Amino acid sequence: MIKAVFFDLDDTLLWDQKSVKEAFVATCKVAEERYGLDSNQLEEAVREAARNLYSSYEFYPFTQMIGINPFEGLWGNFLDDHDDFRKMKDTVPGYRKDAWTAGLKALGVDDPEFGQELAERFPAERRKLPFLYEETFKTLDTLKGKYKLLLLTNGSPDLQNTKLTITPELVPYFDQIVISGDFGRGKPDPTIFEHALSRLSLQKDEVIMVGDNLMTDILGANRAGIKSVWINRHNKERNEVIPTFEIHHLEELFTILEKL
């Protein structure tokens, strides 16, 4: 008997990839206007520079364990109480400037001051642009009251709470919110799933996990012995991680829950 549904946040309920994409579009447009640069090429160059820089920092293994990607580093403040988060907080202003400056340089523009301007512009654009999937609220409305709902998200508590602050309608749906940076380990570590179960006082066969990421949400649920639902909106190829169920739209979840 399923008593609770665990939901991932980013790209399951909240369309984070779209928010990041639109923030890049708006920020790169400024460079297009200033220097006539191709905004798509600049976005690619900055993304690549950001990935390379991010993986060079000493806190990179920590971000992998907690689940914080390079593009979150381009707008998060990481005002969290932990040594690695403090290192991130001190490092990200320079990281942003360096990533944007390197992106400009890759397209032949050497202008660190403008790199700084774009580095500050991007977080402002990202905060202005929270997107949710059209079916998110309909799904949560249908489930609320019938099931306990828990949000299980990887990331920095400061940044994940910022995402929730700019989409305030989401929070009241959830009985519990578990953020990996608070707990100290991220999905797919089974201990964060066990922690989530204990927060609701439930057993592993009484919950189901819904998420878009095979390597975190689904793999972690599998390791913890929890049924999983992979939301595969973009028809991605499956890898060696096998979800219990696969859906392409959140509302397909209702049929699965009725069966169970």
Order of alpha helices (4+ residues) and beta strands (2+ residues): beta-alpha-alpha-alpha-alpha-alpha-alpha-alpha-beta-alpha-beta-alpha-alpha-beta-alpha-beta-beta-alpha
